[in-house]
């Protein structure tokens, strides 16, 4: 996966993004969230959601980037102004999602996606960026910490899927990228 190129997502990428989204959840969250939920994830339903989201994206300070390996999407990242009530969305950006196919883990696509998204956020005038991660997702937390992120003390519980997801917020400065 060393040759994956990062580029802006297009509506026609929706199906491949949905596949990455489902397969990465099934790989990354096995044993961390209920297996029945993971088994029920539906690529077709996620494709429709991604088609709508990509067609409606018109915020110059937000976007979705994909890692394209010879015409196959192996990962994606979504970024936008922070949605947190304690954040100034004019100054703080957010990584809302970053996922890579399990078969591509460790190949550099995640790092390239993150670097590209951070560069776009810095270029849009954000001074800091945050993201939320499942508190028990040690692999993701190691990835973020290796990239200069650190937990900032904020935590929340998301019950929207019918079971609790405990998340912690990570933060990093964008000053070195602007």
N, C-alpha and C positions, 0 to 999 in steps of 0.2 A: 504494500500500500504506500510505498515511498513516493509514488508518482502522483498521488491525489492532488488535484488543483482546487483551490478554494475560489468560488465564484458566487455571485448572487443567485439565489433560488429563483426559479421560474414556475409558473403555474403548472407547466407540464412535468415538473419534478414531483408533484404532490404524491403520486403513487409510490415512488421510491423513498421519499421522505417518510411517508406513513409506514413503509416496511421497516426502515431503519428505526423509527420510533417504537414500533411494536417489538421487534427482535431485540433491541437494546434494553427495553424494559424487562423483557422475559429473561435476558441474560443477567443484567445488573441487579435486578431486584429479587431473583430467586432466593427463597429463604428469608427475605426481608419483609415481604408483603404476602398476603394470601395467594397461594398457588392458583386457586379457582379464578381469582381476578386476572392473573397473568394469562391463564389459559383462555380466558374469554376476550382478550384484546382482539379487535377486529381491524385488519388492514383496510378493508373496503370502507368501513365507517371513518377511520382516521384519514383516508384519502379524501373523502368528501370534506371533512373539517379542514384539511390542509389546502384543498382547492379554494375554499372560501377565504381562508386566511391570506393566502398568497395573492388572490385577486383583489383583496381589499387593502393591502398594504400600500399606504401612500404617505406615511410619516417619514420625512427625510432624516429623522433621528432614530429610526427603527428599521429592522430588516431581518432577513433570514439568509444565511450563507450556507452553501453546501460544499462538501469535499467530494469532488467528482474524479473518479478513477477510471479514465477511459470510457466515459459515458455512463458509468454506474455510480449512483450516489452511495457513498459509504458512511456519510455522517452529515450532521447539520448543527447549526447554532442559531438561536433566535435572540435578539437584543432589542432593547427599547428603553425609554425613560422609566425610572423606578416606579413601582406601584405601591411601595410601602408607605403607610401613613406617616411615618417619622422621617421621611426623606423629601428633599426638594427635587422634584423631577426635572428641574432645569439644570441641576448640577450633578445629580446622581443617576447613572444608568444602571441597567439590570441585564444580566444574562438570564433569560427565562428558560432556556433549554439548551443543552448541548449533549448530543448523543452520537455514538459511532457504533456501527455493526460490531458485534462481539468478535467476529473473525478478523477485524481490523484493529482491535485494541492493541496498543503498544507500537503501532506502526507510524505514529507521528501525525495522523489526521486530526485527532482531537486537539493537539497542541497548535497545529496550523489554523484550525478553525477558531480557537480561542484567541490567538494572536491577531487574526484578521478582525474579529469582532471587537476586541479591545482597541485596535487601531481606529476602527470606524467610530466607536464611542468617543474616543479622545478627539478625533477630528470633528465631531459634532459638538464639542465644547463641554462634555461632561468631565468633572474633575475626579470622581470616584465611581466605582461600579460595585454592585452587590450581586449575589446569587443565593438561592436557597438550595440546600442539599439534605437529603434524608440523613438523620443523625447517625444511623447504623451503616451507612454506605461508606465503608472504610476505603474502598478502592477510589471512589470519586474524591473523597476528602484528601487522600494522598496526592491525587492528580492536581487538585486546586492548590494545595500547600506547596507543591513543587513549582507551581507557576506564580508564587508570590502572594497568594491569597491567605487570609487568616480569619478565623471565626471572630465575629465582633460582639458576641454576647447575646444577640437576639435569637429567640427561638419561638416556634409556633407549632400548633397542631392543626393539621388539615384532616377533617372528617368527611370531606365531600364525596368520597368514593365508597362510603359505608364501613370504613375501618380507619383507625387513626394512623396518620403519618406524622411522625415527629421530625421537624426540620430545624436546622440551624442555619443562620445567615453567615455568609463569608463576604469579605470586603477587600478591596485593594484600591490603591491610588492609581490614577491615570496620568499623573504629572510627568512621569518619565517618558510617556508616549506622545505627548502633545508637541 
